[in-house]
Amino acid sequence: MTLTHDSSIYVTGHTGLVGSQITSMLREQGYKNLILVTHRELDLANQAATRDFFYSTRPDYTIVCSGKVGGIHANNSYPASFIYENLMIECNIINSAFLSNCTNLIFLGSSCIYPRLASQPICEENLLQGYLEPTNEPYAIAKIAGIKLCESYNRQYGVDYRSLMPTNLYGPGDNFHVENAHVLPALLYKFHNAKLSNSKSVTIWGSGNPRREFLYIKDLAQAVIHSILIPKKIWNSVGDPMCSHINVGTGKEISIGELAEKIAAIVGFNGQIQFDLSRPDGMPRKLLDVSRIHSFGWQASTPLEAGITETYKWFVENQKTIRK
């Protein structure tokens, strides 16, 4: 099936960071037949409810953005919740999509699927080639299962279920909870509060040495729509049937310490930055090889400083409504 402006597109998790940006961009590009439903209206962890919803709506395309996400603290604190909820949600969506004859699906995973000590930059073939990072292993296993679900349905039934593995995401609409958020929004929140309270220092987790890659959420939304439009024959021309996922990132990295300094400057915090060495660092380095998606004609376009500036502006303007 070829995507047209009349195609019905179900975006799961459309109120979250990823889903909201994809929904907005689809609307901007003229796709008006969007199927959107909140968690209160549909619990995707409920198999029967999810199946019935797909039978009643029968979307042409499904974009899987829903799931439980969080930073190191959240992953460490709630491992059972992370693996159970994500497994249930993705299994119910992917199987229900198939049963309702939805033959086109995009599954969004995470770069944490790769081994802790994977060679850098990390190419798609590194999947399952080593031990995972212990702090987020349950979440990573759930996302790996989603990839393999898509691959298996493709192999057995000939559907077109594609998996994209984005690097660390950030942007307007993010979760800014100081403990449960990912590192970039959590740091924004810390430095903003420190500035307002005239604190002399800010303490961040770990040594500051780990290196990470960050992708602005609007760039990911563009990558998702771009990937849907790639013909199946071209999409399948790179890689084998058991390596069907594709990395999405900038191909650029920065240390957590350098990131903290950059965020402090953007926020206007002039105090000291201290490091709590009793806290875990996570993976020492995580940079994606994005040559495959580059070969399909997509590249990230938002510089890190510009993206952080826009995110901080949104944070300041939405203080009363954001999650923190």
C-alpha positions, 0 to 999 in steps of 0.5 A: 500500500502507498501512503496518500493523504487519504490513508488512515493513520493510527498514531499510538501514544499521540499525546506523548513527546514522540507521538505528538510531534509526529501527529503535528507533522502529519497534519502539517503535511496534509494527512487529515485521516488520523486515528487518535485515542488517549490512554483513558479511552484505550488501554493498549496493555489490554489485549481484547480492547486493543484487538477490538479497537483495530477491528473497528477502525482498521487503519491503513498505517500504524505508528507505534509511539506508545510505551513506558519510558524514563531515565536511569533512575526510573529504569533502575527503580521500576524494571518490572513495570518497564519490561511488562508494560512495553512487552504487552503494549507492543505485542497487542498493537503488532498482532492486532494490526496484523489481524485487522489487515493493517499491512504497514507499521512503524515500530519505534524502539531505542538505541539502548537495544545495543550491547553495553560495550558495542563497537562505536559508532554502533551499526544495526548488526551489533544487535544481540552481539553482547551483554546489555547495559544493566540499568536499562536491560528490561526496557531494552529487552522489550524493545528488542522483542518488538523488533523481532515481532516485526521481523517475524510477521514480515517473514511469515506473513509478508507484511511491511512492519518497519522498526526505527531505533532513535538515539536519545530524544529531547524537545518541547513536550518532554518529561522534565521530572528531575529523577525519572526524566532522561538526562537532557530534560532533567538537567534543564530542570535542575539548572533552571531551578538552581538559577531561580534559587541562586544556588552556588552549585548543581550536582549531576549523576555520575562522572560526566564522562559518558558520551551520548548522542541527542536527536531533536524530536522534530527531526525524528518526526521527519525521519518517521514520515520519510521512512514510511514513504520509502518503497518496500523494495528499496527499504529491503535492499539494505540488510537481511531479513533478520536485521530490518531495523534502522538507526536514527540519529545525528551521528554526533556525540557529546559528553554528559559533562560538556552537555551540562556546561552547554545547558548551564550556559543556555539557562544562564546558570553561573555556578559550579557543576559537581559530579556524584560519583556514587551514581551510575554512569550507564553505558560509557558511550553510545553513538549510532552509525546512521549511514543506512538511513542517510543512504535513504535520503534523510539526515538530522537538521537541528544543531544541538544548541538550537534544539536545547534553546527551543526546548528551554523556551518551551519549558519556561513558557509551559511551567504550569502544565509540564510534567516535572 
